[in-house]
Amino acid sequence: MFPLKTNIPVTRFAYGVWLIILINIVIYIYFRINFHGLLFADHGFLPLKLSMPSEIVSISEKMSSFFTYMFLHSSFLHTAVNMYFLYIFGKNVEEYLGSVKFVCLYIVLGVMAAITEAFMMPSLEYPVIGSSGAVAGIMGLFIIFFPFSKIKTFIFLLIYAIIRNIPAVIIILLFLIFQLLLWYSEQFFNLNKYLHSFQEYIGIKNRFISISNVAYWMHFGGFLSGVIIGIFIKLAEVIKGKSNNR
């Protein structure tokens, strides 16, 4: 299933969403032109670095990686998919919050996703990059702000394709379930071995797609943070509304 658009009209330009998209695209292009192998290691989020002494990894480098990692992507497809989902869900969330609050919360959610990854995978030896944790957080906010919304979705089943309006709750829950199934398959069934065999069979020889590169805990941490923050925002609105009615 591929989401196309929400059924919630947008009445103003999503400055925050487009600013984030533009920054990510510019950084990706710069990365492609000025590639060097240490970029991800220097600016990606590496939980193992957090436990290293400051003589080896400075405190500023440790802290900055909580922010810089979410603006780095490994490929055009990686960038495009994350920015597409940000656009689909982000423009409605931005209109609800306002542009400044939206951008600030986007960064906060990215940091919370990194904290979750560090807590769950403290000895991870390769850097994590990408905005998917922050985008998952925006999806969490969306589901709280617009729980009864529907998403026009392209559904492809082998040779059969249709477009249907599906409740946003179902789309996002399926996304989370898919993440959980991938993680479970990787942990207990060595799915990468079969995935690589399939790629060799269809003629891919060099660059394998590997699900072990997916930051599952960032996705869950970002989404859960978005849900919790969204609930607090809604509760604050209810309390404020009651105080104004007195």
Secondary structure by P-SEA (a helix, b strand, c coil): cccccccccccccaaaaaaaaaaaaaaaaaaaaaccccccccccccccccccccccccaaaaaaaacccccccccaaaaaaaaaaaaaccaaaaaaccaaaaaaaaaaaaaaaaaaaaaaccccccccccaaaaaaaaaaaaaaaccccccbbbbbcccccccccccaaaaaaaaaaaaaaaaaaaaccaaaaaaaaaaaaaccccccccccccaaaaaaaaaaaaaaaaaaaaaaaaaaaaaaac
